[in-house]
Amino acid sequence: MFGHLASTSKEFVATAAGLVDDAKDLVAETAELLDSGHLVDEAKIRGLQVGAMIKPPPVPETLTGPLSSARLGEQIVASGAKKVMVVTTAGLKSRGTLDPLLDALSTGGVQSVIFEDVVPDPGFEVVMSGVALYRESGAQAVVAIGGGSAIDAAKAMVACYSNNKEPKELVGMLKVRRQDVPFYAVPTTAGTGSEVTVAAVVTDTEKGAKYGIVSLKIVPSVVALDPTLMVTLPPAITAATGLDALTHAVESFVSPIATGDSRRLSLKAAKTITEKLPLAYVDGTDLEVREELAVASMDAGLAFTRAGVGYVHAISHQLGGMYHMVHGEANAILMPHVMEFYLPKASSQLAQLAVDVGVADPQEDEAVAAAAFIQKLRDLNRELGIPTYAAPLLAKDIPEIAKRALAEADGSYPVPRYMDQQQCEELLAKILPPEPSA
């Protein structure tokens, strides 16, 4: 009996000691947040975390495999719609990318109205042009087919039409009150994950700044991942979009609000992309590889919808808005530097990524494994032709870019370690192109 009591007492003492240590850590973290001025930002992030737990983001019905875009067309026919607006970019129609979808719609007696004025980093005016065409044409549904720009533009169009608002009025969190338009998506790149995310990124071209419309209501109801539409992607676009998806996987994995489900999706996506993207870069005609990458992109999109992104995206958005840099390329250039900044708070997560992508053993020292993963990012960039520096970046713009990036991230993006203005400027200086030699 006394032995049992002694054992129980030891367990109680050990548990109490653990609680005391946890309390000390919490006090230290709170003091650190107070000193850095980020206590309110952290409270906002935790509020978003609770909101996501109460009402998780929707997951679209997903069709996969060759010619799944035609199967989506058949499903739209079965829904009873008689006229559909297809939102896309110039050139996809002439290259035949839309044909499987359009043929299925036409065979079923559904008329297609093509909006092909979407450009990279679509502006507010592009969105409103699409809204006007949808209203005037009498279309009854929207299908986005293309890369992230086309899908984001279509999301914004659907939101603006349903709420009778302009994009600038819907920028921010949960301002979309209604969604009255049947909405479908067919991504033609394996990168943005926009087909499953709750955000639409649009550009204020006058300010040269990107903004997000964030709502659970703008996610498509059905998505088709058709690898036959991706085989003609040039190697550079294959690389940039794939590395965008990898950024989603990595940033969501190191997020302090990651869940068990989001981490599983992040790891699965990161492993597939690091293995398969170099293969697609060399041979884009392999349908199996293309489909695996499309699924990985979707998985990464689902992961960051739940766990968020971080400073890589916050800074990259400014480079895109100011210089029209390719988003995935900007992400890839920034990611090793941002992960190095995160190291004091995210070494265990980066070490786990290293193990899962095969550049470290489970028994490896945590710091060594984390460094190996960051080196893997650099090696992958080099293999896929990604430059070391952001070519358009100008030294005079660095303070403003840093200011805008922090304003976007803090209180909205869950990050393992907060960055201040000076630290952000120092990071940007690392990707500043060197002065040309005389």
Secondary structure as UniProt FT lines:
FT   HELIX           2..36
FT   HELIX           39..54
FT   STRAND          61..64
FT   TURN            66..67
FT   HELIX           68..79
FT   STRAND          83..89
FT   TURN            90..98
FT   HELIX           99..107
FT   TURN            108..109
FT   STRAND          111..118
FT   HELIX           124..137
FT   STRAND          142..146
FT   HELIX           148..163
FT   HELIX           167..170
FT   STRAND          172..173
FT   STRAND          183..187
FT   HELIX           194..196
FT   STRAND          199..204
FT   TURN            205..208
FT   STRAND          209..214
FT   HELIX           216..218
FT   STRAND          222..225
FT   HELIX           227..229
FT   TURN            230..232
FT   HELIX           235..254
FT   TURN            256..257
FT   HELIX           260..282
FT   TURN            284..285
FT   HELIX           287..307
FT   HELIX           311..323
FT   HELIX           327..356
FT   TURN            357..358
FT   TURN            362..363
FT   HELIX           366..383
FT   TURN            384..385
FT   TURN            391..392
FT   HELIX           395..397
FT   HELIX           398..409
FT   TURN            410..412
FT   HELIX           421..430
//
